């Protein structure tokens, strides 16, 4: 069982503090839902939840205001004694500290604090970079989502940790992916490319669109899954270039549908300029889809030691187009063989069992 306690150790009680609890929230989907039967879980949110959680998980919901959040965190810590209070974003981690100052037994509660860094240093806003200095100095453990993410932090930030930093690489829910793709359809004849991520500059969807223009011969389809501030610009680009009938902007869609789309696609592409350790790439690989990735440290961490995952220079649409062309020229059997290698790599390195065992060890350092 994922996250099961070692030996006869008692079950841990964990409070996860999450900004927004929704369909695509990775903290809920990777850190909570798969271990609801192995740990006693509660979730405190800043905003009102956008979904209903299983009865095994207790929810203390904020209402999108500071007062509402402090009321929610107060209710949560008065309701139970937690082995760990786990925050997942710089603003919520700072708010947790402020909220706990007002509560009884605050020293004991501060000794239970764990924070996860979900991205590389250069991807954060200046405000969040500065927030992380008091977080690193105060939280008992700071966990980085990958080795590349840890190494991206400057010496000052790492010095503030004073040996309290740990690395537990991200992982994908392989069982859930497997269930979702078991009923996936077969290719429809067109060469299908899928990309999953926020439509923001750091994900560089324009580089992928430029590469698509260079290889488009009318038989290729591109599906950009995600939402973000660049969506209006992308829609305008598609209209001007007359590609709106061959490029789909799906917006946010259910995760199981994302997995099925990856399984049905011929190629997954991530042109991103920055990541932590991208779960979307792992999920695409677990679905059996070949992947082409930008050459950034987190992608190198995923592709370490293998020769079937091409790494393309960041922002280089020509090189990206060449890789897309290369996969397009393969037979379906050849692409399927690469997809099998990707699935095997995901199963060997990026299963949730390994991630949850890593967090279990971190949590028990505090209990």
C-alpha positions in Angstrom: 0.0 0.0 0.0 1.3 3.4 -0.9 2.6 5.3 2.2 2.1 2.4 4.5 3.9 2.8 7.9 7.0 0.6 8.3 6.7 -2.5 10.4 4.4 -1.9 13.4 4.8 1.9 13.4 1.6 3.8 14.0 -0.2 5.6 11.3 0.8 9.2 10.9 -1.7 12.1 11.1 -0.9 14.7 8.5 -2.4 18.1 7.8 -1.8 19.3 4.2 -2.2 23.1 3.6 -3.2 23.7 0.0 -4.0 27.0 -1.7 -6.7 25.7 -4.0 -8.2 22.2 -3.9 -9.2 21.4 -7.5 -9.2 18.7 -10.1 -5.6 19.4 -11.3 -4.1 20.1 -7.9 -0.9 18.0 -7.7 -0.7 18.2 -3.9 -4.1 16.5 -3.6 -3.6 14.0 -6.4 -0.1 12.9 -5.5 0.2 13.6 -1.8 -3.3 13.0 -0.4 -5.7 10.9 -2.5 -3.4 7.8 -3.0 -2.6 7.5 0.7 -6.0 8.1 2.2 -6.1 4.5 3.5 -2.5 4.6 4.9 -2.5 7.9 6.8 -5.0 9.9 8.7 -5.3 13.0 6.5 -6.8 16.4 6.8 -6.6 19.3 4.3 -6.8 23.0 5.1 -7.4 25.3 2.1 -7.2 29.1 1.4 -10.0 29.0 -1.2 -13.2 27.1 -1.1 -12.6 23.5 -2.5 -13.7 22.9 -6.1 -14.3 19.2 -5.6 -15.6 16.7 -3.1 -13.0 14.7 -1.4 -13.4 11.1 0.0 -14.9 10.8 3.4 -11.6 9.5 4.8 -10.1 13.0 4.4 -11.2 15.8 6.7 -11.4 19.3 5.1 -11.1 22.7 6.7 -12.0 25.1 4.0 -11.1 28.8 3.8 -13.2 31.2 1.9 -10.6 33.1 -0.2 -9.9 35.7 2.5 -7.1 36.0 5.1 -9.7 35.9 7.9 -11.3 32.8 6.4 -7.9 31.0 6.1 -6.9 31.9 9.7 -10.3 30.6 10.9 -9.8 27.4 8.9 -6.2 26.7 10.1 -7.3 27.5 13.7 -10.1 25.0 13.4 -7.8 22.4 11.9 -5.1 22.5 14.6 -7.7 22.6 17.4 -9.5 19.6 16.0 -6.5 17.2 16.2 -2.8 16.9 17.1 -0.9 16.3 13.9 2.5 14.6 13.4 3.1 16.8 10.5 1.7 20.1 9.1 2.7 20.1 5.5 2.6 23.3 3.3 3.2 23.3 -0.4 3.5 26.9 -1.6 5.4 29.9 -0.3 2.3 32.1 0.4 0.5 29.3 2.3 3.6 28.4 4.2 4.0 32.0 5.4 0.3 32.1 6.3 0.7 28.8 8.2 3.4 30.4 10.4 1.3 33.5 11.0 -1.7 31.4 11.8 0.1 29.1 14.2 1.5 32.1 16.2 -2.0 32.8 17.4 -2.7 29.2 18.5 -1.9 27.3 21.8 1.0 24.8 21.8 2.6 26.8 19.0 6.1 25.5 19.8 5.0 21.9 19.3 3.2 22.8 16.2 6.2 24.6 14.7 8.2 21.5 15.3 5.9 19.6 13.0 6.3 21.9 10.0 7.3 20.4 6.6 7.5 22.4 3.4 7.8 21.1 -0.2 9.5 23.1 -2.9 7.6 22.2 -6.1 9.7 24.2 -8.6 13.1 25.4 -9.4 14.4 28.7 -8.0 14.3 30.7 -11.3 10.6 29.8 -11.8 9.4 31.6 -8.7 8.4 35.3 -8.5 10.7 37.5 -6.5 8.2 37.7 -3.7 8.1 33.9 -3.4 11.9 33.7 -3.5 12.1 36.1 -0.5 9.3 34.2 1.3 11.3 31.1 1.2 14.1 32.5 3.3 12.0 32.6 6.5 10.3 29.3 5.5 13.7 27.6 5.1 14.8 29.1 8.4 11.7 28.0 10.3 10.3 24.8 8.9 11.8 21.6 10.5 12.1 20.0 7.1 12.2 21.4 3.5 11.7 18.8 0.8 12.8 19.5 -2.8 10.8 17.8 -5.6 14.0 16.8 -7.4 17.8 17.0 -7.4 17.8 19.6 -10.2 15.3 21.7 -8.2 17.6 21.6 -5.1 20.7 22.5 -7.1 18.9 25.5 -8.6 18.8 27.3 -5.3 21.6 29.8 -4.5 24.1 29.2 -1.7 22.4 31.7 0.6 19.1 29.8 0.5 20.7 26.4 1.0 22.8 27.8 3.9 19.6 28.9 5.6 18.4 25.3 5.6 21.3 24.3 8.0 21.1 20.6 7.0 17.3 20.4 7.2 16.8 20.0 3.4 15.8 16.7 1.8 15.2 15.6 -1.8 12.2 13.4 -2.5 11.7 13.3 -6.3 8.2 13.8 -7.7 6.3 10.7 -9.0 3.2 9.8 -11.0 0.2 7.8 -10.0 1.0 4.9 -12.3 -2.0 2.8 -11.3 -4.4 5.7 -12.0 -2.8 6.3 -15.4 -3.1 2.6 -16.2 -6.8 2.5 -15.3 -7.4 5.6 -17.4 -5.6 4.5 -20.5 -7.0 0.9 -20.5 -10.0 2.2 -22.5 -8.1 4.7 -24.6 -8.9 4.7 -28.3 -6.6 3.8 -31.2 -4.9 6.4 -33.5 -7.2 8.0 -36.0 -4.7 8.2 -38.9 -3.5 11.8 -38.2 -0.1 12.3 -36.5 -1.2 13.6 -33.0 1.0 15.7 -30.8 0.0 16.6 -27.2 1.5 19.0 -24.7 0.3 19.5 -21.1 1.0 22.5 -19.0 0.0 26.0 -18.0 -0.2 28.4 -20.9 2.4 30.7 -19.6 5.7 32.1 -20.9 7.8 29.7 -18.8 6.2 26.7 -20.6 7.0 28.3 -24.0 4.0 27.2 -26.0 4.9 29.6 -28.7 8.1 27.6 -29.4 6.0 24.5 -29.9 3.6 26.4 -32.2 6.5 27.7 -34.3 7.8 24.2 -34.6 4.4 22.9 -35.6 4.2 25.5 -38.4 7.5 24.2 -39.8 6.3 20.6 -40.0 2.6 21.1 -40.7 1.5 19.3 -43.9 -2.2 19.1 -43.1 -2.0 15.7 -41.5 -0.7 16.7 -38.1 -2.8 17.7 -35.1 -1.5 19.5 -32.0 -3.4 19.5 -28.7 -2.4 22.0 -26.0 -3.9 21.0 -22.7 -4.0 23.6 -20.0 -5.0 27.1 -19.2 -3.2 30.4 -18.6 -2.7 34.0 -19.4 -1.3 33.3 -22.9 -4.5 31.7 -24.1 -5.8 34.8 -25.9 -2.5 35.4 -27.6 -2.3 31.8 -28.7 -5.9 31.9 -30.1 -5.0 35.0 -32.1 -1.8 33.3 -33.4 -3.9 30.4 -34.6 -6.5 32.6 -36.2 -3.9 34.6 -38.1 -1.9 31.6 -39.2 -5.1 29.7 -40.1 -4.1 26.8 -37.9 -7.2 26.9 -35.7 -8.6 23.8 -37.4 -5.4 21.7 -36.6 -4.4 23.1 -33.2 -6.7 22.5 -30.2 -6.6 24.6 -27.0 -8.5 22.3 -24.6 -8.4 24.4 -21.5 -8.4 22.5 -18.2 -9.8 18.9 -18.6 -10.1 16.0 -16.1 -6.8 14.3 -15.3 -8.1 10.9 -16.5 -8.9 12.4 -19.8 -5.4 13.9 -20.0 -4.0 10.4 -19.5 -6.2 8.9 -22.2 -5.2 11.7 -24.7 -1.6 11.0 -24.0 -2.1 7.3 -24.7 -3.9 8.0 -27.9 -1.2 10.5 -29.1 1.9 9.8 -31.2 4.1 12.2 -29.4 4.2 14.3 -26.2 6.3 17.5 -26.3 7.4 19.8 -23.5 9.2 22.9 -24.7 9.3 24.3 -21.1 12.0 26.8 -20.0 11.6 25.8 -16.3 10.2 23.0 -14.1 10.6 21.4 -10.7 10.4 17.7 -11.7 7.4 17.6 -14.1 4.7 15.1 -13.3 3.0 15.7 -16.6 6.0 14.3 -18.4 6.0 11.2 -16.1 2.3 10.7 -16.7 2.8 10.9 -20.5 5.6 8.4 -20.3 3.5 6.1 -18.1 0.7 6.2 -20.7 3.1 4.8 -23.3 3.6 8.0 -25.3 7.1 8.9 -26.7 8.3 12.3 -25.3 10.5 15.1 -26.7 11.7 17.5 -24.0 13.5 20.8 -23.8 17.1 20.6 -22.5 16.7 21.9 -18.9 18.1 20.3 -15.8 14.8 18.8 -14.5 14.2 17.1 -17.9 17.8 15.9 -17.9 17.0 14.3 -14.5 14.1 12.4 -16.0 16.1 11.3 -19.1 19.3 10.5 -17.3 21.0 7.4 -18.7 18.7 6.7 -21.6 19.0 7.5 -25.3 15.3 7.4 -26.4 14.3 10.8 -24.9 15.5 13.6 -27.1 16.5 16.9 -25.4 16.1 20.0 -27.6 17.7 23.4 -26.9 15.4 25.8 -25.1 13.5 28.0 -27.5 14.9 26.3 -30.6 11.9 25.7 -32.8 13.9 24.4 -35.7 15.5 21.6 -33.6 12.1 20.9 -32.1 10.6 20.7 -35.6 13.4 18.2 -36.6 12.6 15.9 -33.7 8.8 16.1 -34.5 9.6 15.2 -38.1 11.8 12.3 -37.0 9.0 10.8 -35.0 6.5 11.5 -37.7 8.7 9.5 -40.2 8.8 6.5 -37.9 6.4 3.6 -38.4 3.7 3.3 -35.8 5.5 0.1 -34.5 8.7 2.1 -34.0 7.0 4.8 -32.1 5.2 2.2 -30.0 8.5 0.6 -29.1 9.8 4.0 -27.9 6.6 4.5 -25.9 7.1 1.1 -24.2 10.6 2.2 -23.2 9.1 5.4 -21.8 6.5 3.5 -19.8 9.1 1.1 -18.4 11.3 4.0 -17.3 8.3 5.6 -15.6 7.6 2.4 -13.8 11.2 1.9 -12.8 11.9 5.4 -11.5 8.8 7.4 -10.9 6.2 5.3 -9.1 4.3 6.9 -6.2 5.5 4.1 -3.8 9.0 5.4 -3.9 7.9 9.0 -3.4 5.6 8.2 -0.5 8.3 6.1 1.1 10.6 9.1 0.9 8.0 11.3 2.6 7.3 8.7 5.2 11.0 8.8 6.2 10.9 12.6 6.3 7.7 12.6 8.4 9.1 10.1 10.9 12.2 12.2 11.5 9.8 14.6 13.2 7.5 12.2 15.0 
